Amino acid sequence: MKATERLLLRDNEPVDIGGRALDLLIALTDRGGQVVSKQVLMDLVWPDTTVEEASLRVHIAALRKVLGDGRGKSRYIVNVAGRGYCFVEQLRSGSAADLERTGTAIDPTRLRSLPPHPHSMIGRAETVSKLSSLLVARRFVSIVGPGGIGKTTVAIAAAHLLKDDFGHDGICFVDLSSLVNPAAIGSAAAAAAGCLIPGVEPETSLLAALANMHMLLVFDNCEHVIQGVASIVERIYREAPQVHILTTSREALRAEGENVFFLSALETPVDSASSAREALAFPAVQLFMERAAASGYVHVLEDMDASIVARICRRLDGIPLAIELVSSRVGRYGIRGIADLLDSGAALFLQGLRSARIEHQTLKAMLDWSFELLSADEQSLFRDLSVLAGWFTMDAARSVAADGLSSSHVFSSALIGLVDKSLVTASSQDNEARFRLLETTRVYAATKLLEAGDADSVAGRHASYFLSVLRSGLAGEGLDQAAAGATIPHLDNIRKALAWSLSTPKGFAIGVELAAGAVPLFLQLSLYEECVQWCRQALKALKDLPDTLSIEIEIQGALAISLMSTHGNSAEVRQAIERGLSIAEALCDGPRQYRFLIGLHIFLFRLGDYRSALAVAERSEAVAQQIGSKTANVITEWALGDTHRFIGDQLAGLRHFEQGFRLASDGGLVPADMFGLNHRIRAGIGLAHCLWLRGLADRARDAAYRTISEAGGDGSPISSCHAHLYGSVVFIWTGDFDEAERILDVAKGLARKYSLGALRASCLELSGEIMVARGRVQSGVETLEEARRALRSQHYNVRAPAAACALADGLAKCGRAEEAIVIADEALALAEGAGWDFWMPDLLRVRAEVLLALTVPDFHAAEESLLRSIENAHRQAALSWELRGAIPLAKLWSERGQRGRAQEVLETLYLQFTEGFETQDLVTARRLLEDLREYGGRSSKDNEL
């Protein structure tokens, strides 16, 4: 064919062919081996006329007839469904006359130049620079990465950066995306390079033309014809030593001289960004907002949306094409609307630029392109791997693979193939190979699995495997911190296995076992809300299964612990504990019976039912002796100590605490965790409180510091929160409010982070108490009112009397004494009725101070209340509370002319203290005594002060 003469020859004889058919032939042969769309052909052949597609089909049919297409083995033009037509026969590369006329093997006027420089290269400047340097130094570089990651964009930018090295006419761009026949690679490359050397073999002609040329050849989109590309570029590398080669592919060519340059995704925020400024520091977010603006979104990124955009970019794995397609709809749907759209799985189908290559117009089209290049085994494994979430091990991948991939060789070959083709990401973590599907890729693979009808069978294999992982973690002594840490990498897959198995009856049997194995992990990781969710679902599934008591008891215990930690002491908690206890008794399982008794003790204690809690503690003491557990004996002593101090017997409380610590010390390191609490931490704080009440403030502070420090090394958020929260109380009592606030701030952070509802309410109460004590009365009152509501909603009565004391005090200081007396009287009545003897001295003291703050002070009632406070404190052996009641009583008597009596009551108590003389109450007592001596004469004990 002589295109310049518009002449078609067969055996040097002219062939009769219509003008339109010849125009079509020229258009197709100029793009030999490439698919040419129907619209492009119509624009080329009928540039100034609007024609129907039917006309194109008629002329194509005529052309095929003239060429003899389809006769025997002759094939010239093929129709690629949905894409267009392709001329697949090999072509000669020019003519001798062309060579004679130009005097060179390459005609620069025919060279296929680079596409324009990409208009935006967000986050790629350093990458392009490194790639360019590598290409100059090594000659042959392949950019490898998954579809949509920007390989072509980076290749074009790097080639533009090297124009000074190769000259404007020294860079050739070979787009292989539309090539159908691998045999046409040589023709396509020769045509793109403007090769004029004639020859039957285009590849040979191209090599001859390039032999002494200094050029850069860019082969784009090699993955679907990778074998052919590898062959030709390898020959160019060997036979044309001044030619540099840059290829883009979803897998390495594995050709001689190749240097692989893995293109990573754009960097995204690891966690949810807290501000727009923080989010916009990441290239993925920058690209998202740039494309959003192009789509018509007229707003800047606000702080409140920063975390949403960060999550979207992270979910799209920083893949530029995915980000561009999704963000291109922000103008219509807004940022939050796009997040919802992404949750619905619509991202795969969003349309991109109309001018983009077909395989880049949607994420689905891009992934279809990759999927069709896989072998049958690779396609099967690719589908099966979609059930795995996040990073997974080779064992996990093998466990979900179909039976046809059971052979180690077949499986390994398929997995390696998927990694090579950039559909699976590989990494080395903790000296073990780990794998992952990008999120959009995983969603696509999951749709393929559904289409294949294998989703449930693969999900079943997945659940069985991760049940075995949990069982191995629970072997031996159970799931300790080390075992939990080793299981964390599997957490996303455990969640996915639970979600499937507990949502369908066919999965219930394995689902309840999974739940029983998983809840210790959730508790160890302080994922209490999630633990509640899975426990509830598992208990529903259990109703339809036989012989599940041994599983149910674990789930009931975990439900009670996680509910108590987050939602307070509800009826559901008590029901779970009592059900667990009844199962343990039915199974004659002493250790579990003891465990649920301790759980019941904690529940009753938090409700403020101390007398029932004491009965349960005594019952647990008998079970501890029965099972012969040293740990149980120690924890029982501590439970008795805590209960006795709240019943109002500080001597018994101190005795049991100290006995528990002696037993623990004698037995070496005794495990103290049981039913969601570290009882050693709980006892350490209880001991500190007892010591202060007994008048030993210095020892109390030391015990509080020691316990807080120990809780910090415990690793449990609940233990640390408990220690800081109730440790701060000791410093509030001693009047060291700076230190109390510092310690309390740690508790607040932990309670907020881990959604520890009851402890968070207690943090609020103590904050209000400190505010009132420091003179920020109005803020303190508001905080205390909020705290009381929160404590009631959590059914958490441990701090309820303290909140009432502080609120009554604050109201009185605000000039609202009438309201304060109502609060004080209500709290006092409740304490008397509920047996809250522990709080009686403080409630009576505060009530007296409120009575004195009334518009018409009731001196007689206040005096009576203070005397009762001192008497109650004395009965408890709570020396510090005796002194705290004696101080306002001494002031009252002094003001009413009874200075001797005031001095006597205060002095008697003051002299019983042996330490803590710089604490607030003792400093106040000492100054008051000095005043009383000055105005009332010295007593016989003055010299002892």
Secondary structure, DSSP 4 states (H G I P E B T S, - for coil): -BTTTTB-EETTEE----HHHHHHHHHHHHTTTBEE-HHHHHHHHSTTS---HHHHHHHHHHHHHHHTTTSTT---EEEETTTEEEE-S------HHHHHHHSSSB-TTT--PPPPPPS--TT-HHHHHHHHHHHHHHSEEEEE--TTS-HHHHHHHHHHHTHHHH-TTSEEEEE-TTB--GGGHHHHHHHHHTB----S-HHHHHHHHHTT--EEEEEE--GGGHHHHHHHHHHHHHH-TTEEEEEEESS----TT-EEEEPPPPP--SS--SSHHHHTTSHHHHHHHHHHHHTT--SPPPHHHHHHHHHHHHHTTT-HHHHHHHHTTHHHHHHHHHHHHHHTTGGGG----TTS-GGGSSHHHHHHHHHHTS-HHHHHHHHHHTT--SSEEHHHHHHHS-GGG-SHHHHHHHHHHHHHTTSSEEEEETTEEEEE--HHHHHHHHHHHHHHT-HHHHHHHHHHHHHHHHHHHTSTT---HHHHHHHGGGHHHHHHHHHHHTTSGGGHHHHHHHHHHHHHHHHHTT-HHHHHHHHHHHHHHHTTSSS-HHHHHHHHHHHHHHHHHHT-S-HHHHHHHHHHHHHHHHTT-HHHHHHHHHHHHHHHHHHT-HHHHHHHHHHHHHHHHHHT-HHHHHHHHHHHHHHHHHHT-HHHHHHHHHHHHHHHHHTSS---EETTEEHHHHHHHHHHHHHHHTT-HHHHHHHHHHHHHHHHHH--HHHHHHHHHHHHHHHHHHT-HHHHHHHHHHHHHHHHHTT-HHHHHHHHHHHHHHHHHTT-HHHHHHHHHHHHHHHHHTT--SSHHHHHHHHHHHHHHTT-HHHHHHHHHHHHHHHHHHT-GGGHHHHHHHHHHHHHHSSS--HHHHHHHHHHHHHHHHHHT-HHHHHHHHHHHHHHHHHTT-HHHHHHHHHHHHTT--S-TTSHHHHHHHHHHHHHHHHH---TTGGG-
